[in-house]
Amino acid sequence: MSLFEQLREEHQALALLSVLHRSGYAGAANSRILADYLEAIGLGALPEVVTARLERLERQGLVKLSLAEDIRVVTLTQRGEEVATGKREAEGVRRPGRDNPY
């Protein structure tokens, strides 16, 4: 993996956690909205790539994935909130700076 690809993945992971943290909907959103959000901020990815990112975040205990009919629902965990706010670090997730744009 190139440095650019690694940085992009780390930024995508941080952006996903950050938007869930700020969402105002109990830290939850569906994967389609999250994919659209990544596209809107210039971090877009194919649906299968977004799914892979979310599954990795779940394996790390940062989000919980569930299904509502055919829609994947993503919920931020306490640990995920701590990573999104910079209180904790997680492998593969960019650490937020003071001016976190996500």
C-alpha positions as CSV (number, residue, x, y, z in Angstrom):
1,M,0.0,0.0,0.0
2,S,1.3,3.4,-0.9
3,L,1.7,6.2,1.6
4,F,-1.2,8.1,-0.1
5,E,-3.5,5.1,0.2
6,Q,-2.6,4.6,3.9
7,L,-3.2,8.3,4.7
8,R,-6.5,8.2,2.8
9,E,-7.7,5.1,4.8
10,E,-6.7,6.8,8.1
11,H,-8.6,10.0,7.2
12,Q,-11.6,8.0,6.0
13,A,-11.7,6.2,9.4
14,L,-11.4,9.4,11.4
15,A,-14.1,11.1,9.2
16,L,-16.5,8.2,9.8
17,L,-16.0,8.2,13.6
18,S,-16.1,12.0,13.8
19,V,-19.4,12.4,11.8
20,L,-21.0,9.7,14.0
21,H,-19.8,11.5,17.1
22,R,-21.3,14.9,15.9
23,S,-24.4,13.4,14.2
24,G,-26.9,14.2,17.0
25,Y,-28.7,10.9,16.2
26,A,-27.3,8.8,19.2
27,G,-24.1,8.3,17.2
28,A,-25.8,6.3,14.5
29,A,-26.2,6.5,10.7
30,N,-26.6,4.1,7.9
31,S,-23.7,3.1,5.7
32,R,-25.2,4.8,2.6
33,I,-25.3,8.2,4.3
34,L,-21.8,7.6,5.5
35,A,-20.6,6.7,2.0
36,D,-22.2,9.9,0.7
37,Y,-20.6,11.9,3.4
38,L,-17.1,10.6,2.5
39,E,-17.8,11.5,-1.2
40,A,-18.9,15.0,-0.2
41,I,-15.7,15.7,1.7
42,G,-13.4,14.4,-1.0
43,L,-12.7,11.0,0.6
44,G,-15.1,9.0,-1.5
45,A,-14.7,5.2,-2.0
46,L,-16.5,2.4,-3.7
47,P,-19.3,0.9,-1.6
48,E,-17.3,-2.3,-0.9
49,V,-14.4,-0.2,0.3
50,V,-16.7,1.7,2.7
51,T,-18.0,-1.6,4.0
52,A,-14.5,-2.9,4.5
53,R,-13.6,0.3,6.5
54,L,-16.7,-0.1,8.7
55,E,-16.0,-3.8,9.3
56,R,-12.5,-3.0,10.4
57,L,-13.8,-0.3,12.7
58,E,-16.2,-2.9,14.2
59,R,-13.4,-5.4,14.7
60,Q,-11.5,-2.7,16.6
61,G,-14.6,-2.1,18.8
62,L,-15.1,1.5,17.5
63,V,-18.5,1.0,16.0
64,K,-21.3,-1.6,16.1
65,L,-22.8,-2.8,12.8
66,S,-26.4,-4.1,12.6
67,L,-29.0,-4.6,9.8
68,A,-32.4,-2.9,9.6
69,E,-34.0,-4.7,6.7
70,D,-31.3,-4.5,4.0
71,I,-29.7,-1.3,5.3
72,R,-26.5,-1.5,7.4
73,V,-26.7,0.7,10.5
74,V,-23.5,2.0,12.1
75,T,-23.5,3.0,15.8
76,L,-20.5,4.6,17.5
77,T,-19.2,2.9,20.6
78,Q,-17.8,4.6,23.7
79,R,-14.3,3.6,22.5
80,G,-15.1,5.0,19.1
81,E,-16.1,8.3,20.6
82,E,-12.8,8.4,22.6
83,V,-10.9,7.9,19.3
84,A,-13.0,10.5,17.5
85,T,-12.3,13.1,20.1
86,G,-8.6,12.2,20.5
87,K,-8.8,10.8,24.0
88,R,-7.6,7.4,22.7
89,E,-5.7,6.2,19.6
90,A,-6.5,3.3,17.3
91,E,-4.5,1.7,14.6
92,G,-5.5,2.8,11.1
93,V,-7.4,5.9,12.4
94,R,-5.9,9.3,11.9
95,R,-5.6,11.1,15.2
96,P,-7.7,14.3,15.2
97,G,-5.9,17.6,15.4
98,R,-7.2,20.7,17.1
99,D,-8.8,21.8,13.9
100,N,-10.3,18.4,12.9
101,P,-12.1,19.3,9.6
102,Y,-14.4,16.2,9.9
